[in-house]
Amino acid sequence: MLNGGGGGQSSGGMGFDPGTPEGATPQSDNPLDRWILARLNQVVESVTDNLENSDAFAATLVVEALADDLTNWYVRRSRRRFWKSELDSDKDTAYATLWHVLVKLARTLAPVIPFVTEVMYQNLVRGVFPDTSTSLSAGAHESIHHTDWPQADIAAMDEKLVEQMALARRIASLGLSARGNAGIKVRQPLARLLVNADLPGLGNLEGLDDELIAIVTDELNVKAFEFVADAGKLVDYRVLPNSKLLGPRFGADFPKMRAALGKLNPAAVAAKVEAGETVTLEVEGQTIVLTSEEILVNTEPAEGLATASDRLVTVGIDTVLTPGLKAEGLAREIVRRVQAQRKNAEFNIEDRITTWYSAEGALAEVFETWGDY
């Protein structure tokens, strides 16, 4: 967060005009802005309750979660908004949101880490560090410890959005794991992301708002997003008897029991095991009941997919690479290398450069098709 504090000061040179440190919550239509503001005010409310009950440790835990949300999701997903060349309303709103979050969070943490938050306040609000005495915010208090205690903005607390964004991040994390399992880098575009979620209200595309789906597809670099009701479309199940438990129980009849188990629908058996239910089978006319602990379930990705899952969510990415997807992936790789050369040459982000290339065959086609990119 201390590193993020420089954003408020540097943005002053980009035409960004901060509000007052105790001002109202910024208004935005962007789901990322609305989400981080909702999370901020949840944390302010929680920290206030914890400190009033003399529980500083619990207060720091909820702030730690917000710091992760801010740095590893909000700032990273908003990077293009911050770095666009023109100062339009979207960029201004992004800066206003980030500035508000950092200042209000610093005020919330001031009793716990007084010196660090003072540095943040002086940097973000008064602008006296490191080399100017001009206050960014007119009429600002000289110290963060002179400001009023922040109040949670109840109107900004959007529980549904917070829950949906948590699911979006969960899906994105599993999608990245699936890519890793397949050895496919994120800059290689893929055709589809398939999601099975055993959560209320997620049987179809109404599970996530379109804006959040767009965030996930961009994060994972996939062209399409689909919810699937049947996890069996993503993975193939293989069920086996737990020999440590069932070997002593069945003795010489163990092979017969194993064969009978193998005749059952593996997806149906897996569903019962996941739910902790018993499984019934017939062995030479005798009814046998197995507990969920007595059955082992192994999964393998369905053909053409790479998968990852946790207890409630399974995702699959389509690993089939068409010529068009391969060409786009190569274009992204070329851009990555050019950006690396820019960095090595110590160009500034706003410097415009001229590039030359020599290519033939498929590589030349990539330049012709994706030259604007």
Secondary structure, 3 states (H helix, E strand, C coil): CCHHHHHHHHHHHHCCCCCCCCCCCCCCCCHHHHHHHHHHHHHHHHHHHHHHCCCHHHHHHHHHHHHHHHHHHHHHHCHHHHHCCCCCHHHHHHHHHHHHHHHHHHHHHCCCCHHHHHHHHHHHHHCCCCCCCCCCCCCCCCCHHHCCCCCCCHHHCCHHHHHHHHHHHHHHHHHHHHHHHHCCCCCCCEEEEEEEECCCCCCCHHHCCHHHHHHHHHHHCEEEEEECCCHHHCEEEEEEECHHHHHHHHHHHHHHHHHHHHCCCHHHHHHHHHCCCCEEEEECCEEEEECHHHEEEEEEECCCEEEEECCCEEEEEECCCCHHHHHHHHHHHHHHHHHHHHHHCCCCCCCCCCCCCCCCHHHHHHHHHHCCC
